[in-house]
Amino acid sequence: MTLESIVLNNLRRRKGRMVFLVAGLLIGVATVVTLISLSNALTADVQHKMEHYGANILITPRSDDLSLSYGGITLGGVSVDSREIRQADLAQIMTIPNSRNIAAVAPKVLGAVEIGSERVLLMGVEVDKEFQLKKWWSVQGEPVTDDGQIVAGQSVANALGLQVGDELVLRDRPFRVSGILNKTGSQDDHLLIASLPVVQQLLGKPGTVSLVEVAALCGDCPVTDMVNQISTALPGVDVSAIQQVVKTRMHALDQFRSFSLAIAAVVILIGALVVFVTMMSAVNERTREIGIFRALGFRRGHVMRLILLESSLLSLLAGILGFFVGMGATRIILPLMSETHVALHWSPMLASLAVLLALVVGCLASFYPALHASRLDPTEALRAL
């Protein structure tokens, strides 16, 4: 008879206690796995959005006196200051030291136009870049594909009664409404969007742009350094980073991670107490059995190994089950915490951490019961027979 066979026979005889111990440790491990995987998935989602949409940098002229607004630029009502950004100067952006981090440079020209009794904001864009950059835009119909097409924001379309396929005349130039921009909840809803060269011609601004959006290529790019570099490359413009929303969400995720670790620590402590109480109860129930083992020549080390081996097997089972239960809970909870579909990654490192955590907690919680069992006086134990 070996220690392993004794442990297995004991677990088969005491299935109820085994289930109770595994359940207590499983809940703790599953909670840790759920909180860590949720935090990792949500953080990865934010980083993906930063890579997907870019950490935008906005370049605007130093001063404009306008009344309609877009992206910090105001237009209409009074005359537009002639100080615009020369389109030819934008090539300097790609000469900055961090130019490899630039995903797209999207210039825009803005101006107010009259349509009947309505005064609306017309924006000219490089359509191949703009509609690629603004991936959150959803267009009924199709984006602008040639110089004779225009896309209307939702609010403009409602105000002017525009439908896809309608004809629209701007300063004696006809356009076909190729698409209606679905509601974004932003100033984009109040725009008419057309090709950049066409709008420059309509507004009498050839070779100039009103503002430029620069999209960074990664979530952890040195955006502050890039702002300073662009300011140096393009003197006479204002350059600012638009990262407030992303930074706010990342801060919230950091707080969620800290809160998760605190909750996980409490749950693991409770699981350790469950293991401790269960193993102490098991040792007290097996006083006579341990006395017999000691009388047969088992040493203290053998008794400790017997108890620790039993707890290790149960902890290993709890760790494996806890990982799968935790990942299953994450799959259920994750859609409720994110407005978009977030991929759930099964991490081997997290699985190893779950098993290791269960083994460490289980063995530490069982150490004193094992030590207590090894110190039992065989003579006192045998008197209970």
N, C-alpha and C positions, 0 to 999 in steps of 0.2 A: 504494500500500500504506500502510495506517494502522497506528498502534500497536495499535489494538484488533484488527485482523485478524491481526497478528503474534502477539498473545497467544492468540487463539482457535486459530490453527493450531498453536501450540506445545502448548497443552493437549490438542488432539486427538492429537498425535503422542506425547505422554507421559502416557497415561492411567493407567499404574501409579503414577507419582509423584503424579499428581493425586489418585487414590483414597487413597493413603497419607497425604497432607497433610490432605485433608478428614476422613479417619477420625480422625486424631490430634486435630484441633481440635473435631470433632463430639463426641467422647467428653467432652472438657472442658466444652463448652457444655451438653451433655445432663446431665452431673452437676450443674452449677450450677442448671439449670432444675428438675431433680428435687428437689434439696434445698430450694430456695426454695419451690417449689409445695407440697411436703410440709409444710414449716413453716407456710406461710400457711393451708393447708387445716386443719391440726390446731388452729392458733390460732383460726381462724374457728369451728371446731366447739366449742371451749371457750366462746367468746364467745356463740355461739348457745345453748348450754345454759344459760349464765347468764341470757340474755334469756328463754329458754323456761321455766326453772324458777325463776329469780329468785335474787338474792343474799340468802338468808333472814336476817331479823332476828328474834330470839327475845325475847319479852317474858314475864317470869315474875314472880310475887310476890317480895317481898324475902326472906321466910322461910316455909318449910313444913317440917313434921316428918312425913315420909312414908317408906314403905319400898319400894313398887313404883315403877318409874321410867318416865318417857317424856320425852324432850327435855330432860333436866336436872331434871324434876319427879319427886319420889318419892312414892308413894302406898301405902297399905295397912299392915297390921301394927299401927300405932299410930294414934291419932286424928289427923285432918287439921286443920291450923291453919285457923282460920276466915278468916284474911286471904287473900282471893282478889281477883281483879281484877273491878271492876264493869264489866259489859258496856256500860253506858251511857257509860262514860268513854272507850271506844275511838273514839268520834267525834272526840276530840281529836287522834288520829293524823293525820287528814286536814287538820289546820290547820297542820302544820309547814311551813316554807318549801320543803322538797323534796317536798311531797306529790304533785307531778306525776310523780315517779319511782316512786310506789307502784303496783304492779300489783294486789295483792290483800292484804286483811287477813283472816286466817283464825283466828278464836278457837276454842278447844277447852276442854272441861271433862272432867276425868278423875276416876275413882273406882273403887275395888275392889268387885267384886260376887261373891257366892257362887253357883256353879252345881254342885249336887251336892257332891262333896268337893273341887272345884277352886275356887281363888280367882283370878280373872282381872281384867284391867284393862279397864274400859269407857270409851270415849272418845266424846264427843258433838261433832259438827262441823256447820258450815254446809255441807251436802253439795254444793250447787252450786259453792261456792268450793273446798272441799277436794279433790274429785276432779278439778277443773280445775287446781288448783295442783300436785297430785302426779301429773304426767303419766307418771311411771315406774311407777305402780301398774297392775297388770294383774289384772283381776277375772274369775274364772270365774263366769259368771252375769251379774249386772248390779249396778251400784252402788245405794246407797240412794236411793230415789225418793219414799218417803212415810214417815210416822211409825211405821208398823208393820213396817218392814224393818230388817235389820241385816246388816252384812258382817263376816265373821270372818277374822282373820289366819290364815296357814297353820298356825302352831304351835298356836293355840287350836283350830282345826278338827280337827287331828290328835288333840289331847289329848281333845277332847270327842266325837270321831267324828261331826262335823257334815258334812252334805252340803247342796248348794243345794236349797232348798225345805223343809228341815227346820223344825220349830217349836221355839222356844226361849223359855223363861219366865224373865224377870228381875224379881225382886221383885213377883211376881204379875201381871206384865204380859207378854202373849204377843208374840213377834216371829217373823217368818218370815225365814229366812236367804236373802237375795236373791243373795248372792255370796260366794265364797271368794277372799280376796286371795292371788294367787300369791306364792311365797316372794320376799322382798326382801332377806333377809340382815340386816335391821335390826330395831329394836324394834317396828316395825309388824306383824311376824309374830305378836306376842303380844297383839294388841288385838281387842276387839269394837267395831265402829264403828257408831254410830247417829246420828240427827238430834239436833242440839244442844238444842232445847227439850225433847225427850223425856228426854234424859239428865239435863238440869238438874232436871227434875221427879223422876226416879227417885232421884237422889242428894240431893235436898233442897237444891239450890243454885240457886234461881231468880235470874236476873239477874246471875249471876257466872260467870266463866270461870277456868280454871286456868292457861292460857298462851295466847299469841297468836303466830302466825307472820306476819311481814310480808314479802311478796315484792317486791323491787325490780324496776323495769321494764327496766333496762338493765345491760350488763356492766361499764360504767365509771362507775356512779353513785357519788356521794360517800357511801358507806355509813357511814363513820365519823361524818361530819357528821349523817347521818340518825339514828344511834344517840343522839348527844347531843341532837338536837332532840326525839326521842321521850321521852327521859329527862326533859327539861324539861316537856314537855306532860303526862306521866303521872308525877308524883312518887310515890315509894313503890313503884316496881317496878324490877326489874333488866332492862336491855336490853343484848343482846349480838349481835354479828354472827357468823354461821356461814359463814366463807369459807375455812377452812383448806384444804379439799380443792381448791377452785378455785385458790387462791393457789399451792399446791404444784404443781399441774399446769402452771400458767402459768410458774412458775419452771423446771420441767423443760423446757418448750418453749423458754424463753429460752436455756437451756443447750444444747439441741439445735440451736437456730438458730446460736449461736456456734460450736459444733462443726462444723456444716454449712458455715459460711463458711470455717473453717480448712481443711476437706477440699477445698472448692471451689477455694480459692486454690492448694493444692498441685496439684490436677488441672489447673487452668488453666496453671500454671507448666510442668508437663510438656508440655501441648499447645503452649505457646509454644516450648519447646525442640525439639519435633518439627518445628514450622514452620521454626525457625531452621536446624536441621540439613538439612532437606529443601531449603530455598531456597539454602543455601550449596552443597550438592551440585549443585543445578541450575545455579548460576552457574559452578561449576568445569567442569561438563559442556559449558556453552555458551560457553566461552572464545573459540573460533574464531568462533562466530556473532556474539558481541558485538564482536569485533575487526572483522568485516566491517561491522557496523552503524556502528562508529566511523569506519572508513575511508570509508564512504559519506556521512559528514557528520553522523551522529547525535551530538548533544551529550551531555554527562554527564547533564543533566536528562532527556533522552529515555530514556536507558538506565535511570535510576532509575524513571521513570514506567512503563517496560515491566515491570520486576520487581514494582513495587508494585501495578500494575494486575492482574497475574496473581495475586498473593497476595490482593488484595481480592476478586476474583471467587470464588476458592476459599473465602475466609473467609465471604463472603456465603452461599454454598451450605452451608457447614458450620453457620453460625448458624441458617439456616432448618431444616435437617434436625435439628440438635441440639435445637431447641425442640420439634419434634414427637416426637422420640425421648424427650426428657426428660418430656414430658407423658404419653406412653404408659407409661413406667416408673412414673410417679407413680400412674397409674390402676391399675397392677398391685400396687404396694406399699401404697397407702393403706388398702385393706381389712385388711391384715395388722397395721396400726398403730393401728386404731381399732375399738372394740367395736361401734360403730354405723355406719350408712351415712353417709359424709361426701361431700357434693357437691364435685366437682372443677370449678373455674372456670377457663376459658381466658382468661387475662388478656392483652389487647393490649399492656399495658405490659411484661409479662414477655417477650412475644415480641419487642418492640422492644429490650429490654435484652439478650436473647440474641443478636440480630443485631448490635447495637452492640458487645457484648463480643467477639464473634468477629472483627469488623472491626478493632477496636482491637488485640487480641492479635495477629491475623495481620499487620497492618501494622507494628506495633512489632517483632515478631520478624523481619520481612522487611526492616526498614530497613537494618540493617548489611549483609546480603547485597546489597541494592540499591546501597548506597554503595560496597561493594567492587567490584561490577560496573562502576559508573560510573568508577572509578579505574583500570580496566585500561588498560594502555598498548596502543594499537592495533597498534604495531609488534611488541611481544612477542606479542600475540595472533595476528597474522598469520603469525608464524614457525611456529606449530603446524600450518599448512596443508600 
